[in-house]
């Protein structure tokens, strides 16, 4: 009996078949598909944040397709196939959970994380030299900043407390303001990047997920804009051409609504 995953692999192979396949799918490479893979991962996260289980099922399917797509292209090039991908993650999960699959020793969550980090460090030993060489460059900027900082913190390159980071934020704000006032666009962009990087550092020290915090703020902003749009429609108006005072009034009403 053909399983759903087997059928998905068959469909993907047919789409990539030069004899009667899909021209678009045949034209794709690892590089061209990578942005879609990232987008699908974010859509999974979005469905979770919205609490929409039906959408979550669909988005997980879309993300699974990305795995199958990459595996199919790799198989065609004689690099690896889908079974190799599954085998690799199976082995990794067993290797990183010795308390479940080997020694059977009970561990606290803190001990589990420590062992996990130790095993990951051992795995990195066989990869390119450098403390940060395996931190993916295609992560969202906020996530990558946090991972770079965390990696360096493990070897002692870190602020001892939040106070030092707060002082650095004040310094970066001043440098950004100075570059902006001087009309130095390139300098202002660089200083703004430094400020964002330092804010992520502060979030890390405070135990805040910077990427999740910004996503939540984006969602809150969008919710308030929708509220303003709905209120304007009820009044037979549109949001375009509002005075500053009118914008403030509508925004405060949207804030009050939640």
C-alpha positions, 0 to 999 in steps of 0.5 A: 500500500502506498503511504501518503509520503511515498505518494508525495515523493512520486508526485515530486519525481514526476514534476521533475521528470524531463519527460512530461514534467513541469517546466517550472519545477524542472527549472528550480535549483537549491538556490531558487527554492531556498527562499520558498523554504524559508517563507513556508517555515514562517507561514507555519509559525504564523498559523501557530500564532493565529491558533488556526489548526486547519491552516497549520495542517496545510502549512506543514504540508507545504513545508514538507513539500520543500523537504521533498523538493530539495531531496528530489533535486539532491537525488537527481544529482547523486548527492543524497535522497529523502531516506538519507535525510530521514536517517540523518535526523533519526540518528541525530535525535537518538544521539542528542537524547542519551537520557532516553535512548542509551544511558536511561539516566533521569536529567533535569531540563537544565542538564538536558540542555547542557548535554545537548549543547555539549553534543552539538559542540562535538558535532561542530568539531568536524565542520569548518573552523570558526566559532560562528561559521555554522550559524546560517546566514539566511536566518532572519536578521534578529534570530541570527544576531541572537545566535551569533551573540549566544555563540560568542557568550559561550566562550566568554565574549559577553556583557557581564550584566544588563547594565552594560548593554543598556549603556551601549544602547544609549551610546548607539542611539547617540551615534545614530542620531549624530549620523542622521543629523549630519545627513550621513545616510550610509553612516546612519544605516550602519549605526542603526544596524549597530543599535538593532544588534545591541537591542537584540543583545539586551533582549537576550540578557533579559530572556526575551526572544527579540524575533518573537517580540517584534512579530507580536508587535507587528501583529498588534499594529496590524490589528489596530490598523484593521480596527481603524479601517473598519471604524472608517468604513462605518463612518463612510470614510477612508483612512487616506487624507486624515489630519494628524489629529484625526490619526491620533484620535483613531489610533487611540480608539484602536489602542483602547479596543485592544 
